[in-house]
């Protein structure tokens, strides 16, 4: 997208967030649901198609542009971004990166319009951080596979039209080698959903188990048409997704810092604004350092990703830093607000709960540390 057009899009999203999303936050928190009219506006603005190529009906944004839009969106409650997040990111990108031309032609235009919502089904009850140990099986029977297993904590599962789903097609192969990625429509017989998860935060974002009992899909449902490539696809998708999550973290950091600074200038104790006290200033300064270092690292990594230079290690460094940094920012924000920060009527309390998940999903902080260290060791052998 040319710079002028992108600038107009970014400004449109910024205004929409301020005028529509932030005022709707309390209602979404109370109802645990995003209003249909806001969903319709997201579709009309093309937000479901941020990452979908233009020739498939999307906006065709590069990673740096996508990150900038996601940052704007996440200055409002993260649950709004969660609605489009799996379709823009991990749910669709396996098809966009590795799908056959037929798979791309069918699904990508539907994702771009918001007609179809994609979800990513990798995690299982016994396979979280150790994704290569997944137990969901796909057994070939003629020209179809029969899939059995359970997926856990699947974002947007209750809303999904289709799942990018990982299953083991070669039980003899150990670890990642025998895993394939499937396109599984949500209305396929044998696929059912568990009860919606009750979470610490992010009310309005939907997750639940996905249960597969003799789910029959054609062999052509394998992404790319080649069995055994699913784990590689998943890791490529997650590398990209980690840049996206860093943009989420940065948008939340922007909002938390803005709210805390405003409160510190307004709140008075001992006859003066608490912003005048050096220990409060220290917390504000720490927040700004974390915010600006995240911004710099995000811009660098997204730019290198777009140039084909970013590595899995760089994506992990970014995700680790951004998610830990926004956690510190949220903690300082509550502290700046004092007792008020612990009260639900102040939005820092909600953001504090919401940011906690960023250090867990799409690879925990400890998994990122492992990826980074192993990459460093390999490079120096």
PyMOL commands that set and color helices and strands:
alter all, ss='L'
color gray80, all
select helices_A, chain A and resi 3-31+36-45+47-49+54-56+63-73+78-88+93-98+101-113+131-133+157-159+175-178+219-221+223-225+230-266+274-276+278-306+312-342+347-359+365-379
alter helices_A, ss='H'
color red, helices_A
select strands_A, chain A and resi 118-121+137-141+144-155+162-168+179-185+191-193+207-218+268-269+272-273
alter strands_A, ss='S'
color yellow, strands_A
deselect
rebuild
show_as cartoon
